[in-house]
Amino acid sequence: MRRFPYQNPKLDVEARVKDLLSRMTLKEKIAQLASIDPKSFITKNAVIEKEFLKSCKEGIGQIGTVGRTILGTLPAESAKARNRLQKLLLTKTRLKIPAIMHEETLAGYMIYNSVSFPQAIGLSCTFNPELLRSIGDSVRKVARANGVHQGLSPMLDISREPRWGRVEESFGEDAYLSAKLGVEVIKGLQGKSLKAGLIATPKHFAGYGASQGGRNVGTTMIPAREFREDYLFPFEAAVKEGGAWSIMNSYADIDGIPCAQSRWLLTEVLRGEWGFKGFVVSDYNAIDQLWNFQYTAKDENEAGIKAFNAGLDIEYPVLRFYKGLEAGVNDGRVKESDIDVSVERQLRVKFLLGLFENPYVRTGGLNNMNNKKDRKLALRAAGESLVLLKNEKNALPLSKKTKTIAVIGPNADSARNLYGDYHYFAHYNLGEEPAKKWTKSILQAIKEKAARKAEILFAKGCGFLEKDKEGFGEVLRAASRADVIVAVMGEFSSNAGRGISGEGCDRTEVELPGVQAELLAELKKFGKPLILVYLSGRQLALGKIESKCDAIISAWYPADEGAQAVADVLFGDLNPSGKLSVSLPKAGGQAPVHYSRKRSCRIKYIDNDALPLYPFGHGLSYTSFAYSGLKLSAKAIKGREELSVSFKVKNTGKQAGSETAQLYIADKVASVIRPVKELKGFAKVKLAPGQTKSIKINLNPEQLAFYDDKMDFVVEAGKYKVMIGSSSEDIRLQSGFSVMSTRKICRREVFFSKTEVK
């Protein structure tokens, strides 16, 4: 069989790309910029397959990428379908170019029988970059074994708007934390080499989480300085530090310009300023929205041409709007040389993935990916994601002498509601039966943990959005018999309006939904220890119910091993270590309440103050920690000189625990108004009782840079405050230093501080 030069793996990648591109017709090039619906190849629809084969003969069968697995498809079935599609491409098309297969990988490979990790908002509360890289690495191995080459994650949107349903997919409110964790996920997903790696796809570029009114796909009005310093920062780090090979655009618009057609964003900033070498993919149907939702294009062809000319390389989920690119070339609205560049970007990655040499995967044994190693990692992640918000009078852990425990609430006996959107069970809105075949509910985990030691009484009590109180009586009877009450409440997730949080599930009220707060008020009257465990995907306002609870645990959506982790924390077999990645408001009307607001944003209301109920970085432990010995390497630094910040943390309690020490910086006087404080480093340390560890955080002056009154990116001369704390409000140590001279930075190179723990 005749081989083309680009099929020779001994040639370097660039030579292979150039040779293959030179052989492609315009139709074949455009087809590389398209995705394809995978359903026909999974269901073996003969009619659709016939149409595909016909397109191969017409020279447009060289599909660039293939989309997600359909509901209910077993891994082996899905992998076989991918193999079959690759075989069609390699045997029925002229140039024999394999396809990139993409899937959702936000918190695990989103397919039946694959291990799910906690939803991203929970993972961010671990403050554990190494853990997130391990999770990315796990997802990479499972996805590649299934014939997947691209993962649509991580989600790097800064989420300060609690009404927005997609907060749960993010790493929270802070740009530094989001960037640091996002980079580690990318490195885990992509691995040391794309030969065995998964293309990471940071999303949604950019500003998606700041929609007006918290409405999904809503318009955003973000000031230019804030947009660059906060909303673009994690993406810049993803490109420069993480080496991400793909980016997905945001559905939103920035000041009236849809991100899908913003050449400034997709080309001038992403490629021109940051040097991004990978390819940009459209969020599903984002190009569609230009002409039927945002109305910046008169028809499908114009929408496709505007998106492509802006720098959007590949259309998801199917070839539709980019069909008009051929006409655009013919009438001069599109340059074929630009199409060549976009095709080169994708072909380059296909060669780096090794797809031309190894397009197929083995399908034996794929239907059971429930391996012990990943479940153990999921349990560790779930445990570290739990945040103990309150623990009055040491209500937790539960005493081993407790005889009767009432476990109540709409989420107590739910396995399905442990999952967030972009977890398999929630994304497809499946019921309890399939979820309980895979994992246990919190009620079940408590029963197993308390076996023969305590009687467990259960009553659901109420639903979620319903106002029905008929179940109150059963709950109150159970509570009257119990020594301790554990209320498992909160939200549940799905999408398209089918959940209380999730994509397309935005809320005007951000308190506990339905009559759950009223039920807590009734339970409080018993005067017994009342512990609230709540599942949620957003910053719930707990101001009205906080005083009614003796202890509160935020469990987010902890997924497969979440119930076990909750039970372990309740009974003291696990010491909680999670820290909030979002500030929790007292009332919804306070939002946004992120810790890094400007000083003017802390002015009081007539009926409330402007401070959160629980601040960013907050999280309690069953032990206590003392901070001491703050030292700075210098009182003043010049130019590129680093500042070392060292201090000690001691476990002053009686059991082992982990503490996340946080470093904040404040610019005392600047040319523009600056945040009251900004996170610039952190260290999570595990300490035995009485043990002390020394922490050193090396701060690079470039981390102090901001956009000044002329929109120059500068490190400004002046005095800076250093704060070390257990949260953004619980500051334990303080000092200060000066920067001697102002320096303009043309290209940001340093994103994170370096940390040493001894």
Buried (B, 14 or more C-beta within 10 A) or exposed (E): EEEEEBBEEEBEBEBBBBBBBEEBEBBBBBBBBBBBBBBBBBEEEEEBBEEBBEBBEEBBBBBBBBBBBBEEBBBBBBBBBBBBBBEBBBEBBBBBBBBBBBBBBBBBBBBBBBBBBBBBBBBBBBBBBEBBBBBBBBBBBBBBBBBBBBBBBBBBBBBBBBBBBBBBBBBBBBBBBBBBBBBBBBBBBBBEEBEBBBBBBBBBBBBBBBBEEBBBBBBBEBEEBBBBBBBBBBBBBBBBBBBBBBBBBBBBBBEEBBBBBBBEBBBBBBBEBBEBEBBBBBBBBBBBBBBEEBEBBEEBBBBBBBBBBBBBBBBBBBBBBBBBBBEBBEEEBBEBEBBBBBBBBBBBBBBBBBBBEEBBBEBEEBBEBEBEEBBEBBBBBBBBBBBBBBBEEEBBBBBEEBEBBBBBBBBBBBBBBBBBBBBBBBBBBBEBEBBBEBBBBBBBBBBEBBEEEBBBBBBBBBBBEEEEBEBBEBBBEBBEEBBBBBBBBBBBBBBEEBBBBBBBBBBEEBBBBBBBBBBBEBBBEBEBBBBBBBBBBBBBBBBBBBEBBBBBBBBBBBBBBBBBBBBBBBBBEBBBBBBBBBBBBBBBEBBBBBBBBEEEEEEEEEEEEBBBBBBBBBBBBBBBBEBEEBEBBEEEBEEEEBBBBBBBBBBBBEEBBBBBBBBBBBBEEBBBEBBBBBBBBBBBBBBEEEEBBEBBBBBBBBBBBBBBEEEBBBBBEBEBBBBBBBBBBEBBBEBEBBBEEEBEBEEBEBBBBEBEBE
